[in-house]
Amino acid sequence: MQLMEILGKILGSPARVKIMRLFLLNKGKWFKSKDIMKRSQVGPNIVRREIRLLSSVDFIKKRIQDWSFN
């Protein structure tokens, strides 16, 4: 089993792992939702759901239409 699969099972979603990884590896950078979709290779509905969840636990923060690691 690959690490991403294991983390996906632990954290509840492989897409969440991809998005969290994007923010963790790019601290201090801001991303629009389209950039998150493209760079994490996750569909728009899933990105919206994961962004909502990650922002509700203060993992990411919002600035107008951009998102960054908190």
C-alpha positions as CSV (number, residue, x, y, z in Angstrom):
1,M,0.0,0.0,0.0
2,Q,1.4,3.4,-0.9
3,L,1.8,6.2,1.6
4,M,-0.8,8.4,0.0
5,E,-3.4,5.6,0.2
6,I,-2.6,5.0,3.9
7,L,-2.8,8.7,4.7
8,G,-6.1,8.9,2.7
9,K,-7.6,6.2,4.9
10,I,-6.3,7.7,8.1
11,L,-7.5,11.2,7.2
12,G,-10.7,10.2,5.5
13,S,-9.9,11.2,1.9
14,P,-7.1,10.9,-0.6
15,A,-8.1,14.3,-2.0
16,R,-7.7,15.9,1.5
17,V,-4.2,14.5,1.7
18,K,-3.3,16.0,-1.7
19,I,-4.7,19.4,-0.8
20,M,-3.1,19.4,2.6
21,R,0.2,18.4,1.1
22,L,-0.1,21.3,-1.4
23,F,-0.5,23.8,1.4
24,L,2.2,22.3,3.6
25,L,4.8,22.3,0.8
26,N,4.0,25.8,-0.2
27,K,3.7,27.7,3.1
28,G,3.3,31.4,2.6
29,K,1.9,31.1,-0.9
30,W,-1.7,31.9,-1.8
31,F,-3.9,29.8,-4.2
32,K,-7.2,30.3,-5.9
33,S,-9.6,27.4,-6.0
34,K,-8.8,26.7,-9.7
35,D,-5.1,26.5,-8.8
36,I,-5.8,24.1,-6.0
37,M,-7.8,21.9,-8.4
38,K,-5.1,21.9,-11.0
39,R,-2.1,21.4,-8.7
40,S,-3.8,18.7,-6.6
41,Q,-5.6,17.0,-9.5
42,V,-8.9,17.0,-7.6
43,G,-12.3,17.9,-9.0
44,P,-14.1,21.2,-8.2
45,N,-16.8,19.7,-6.0
46,I,-14.3,17.8,-3.9
47,V,-12.0,20.9,-3.7
48,R,-14.9,23.0,-2.4
49,R,-15.8,20.4,0.2
50,E,-12.2,19.9,1.4
51,I,-11.5,23.7,1.5
52,R,-14.7,24.2,3.6
53,L,-13.5,21.5,6.0
54,L,-9.9,22.6,6.2
55,S,-10.9,26.2,6.8
56,S,-13.4,25.2,9.5
57,V,-10.5,23.7,11.5
58,D,-8.2,26.7,10.8
59,F,-5.7,24.6,8.7
60,I,-6.1,27.2,5.9
61,K,-7.1,30.8,5.8
62,K,-8.8,33.0,3.2
63,R,-7.9,36.3,1.7
64,I,-10.6,37.6,-0.6
65,Q,-10.6,34.6,-3.1
66,D,-7.2,33.1,-2.2
67,W,-6.3,30.4,0.3
68,S,-3.1,29.8,2.3
69,F,-1.8,27.6,5.0
70,N,-2.7,29.0,8.4
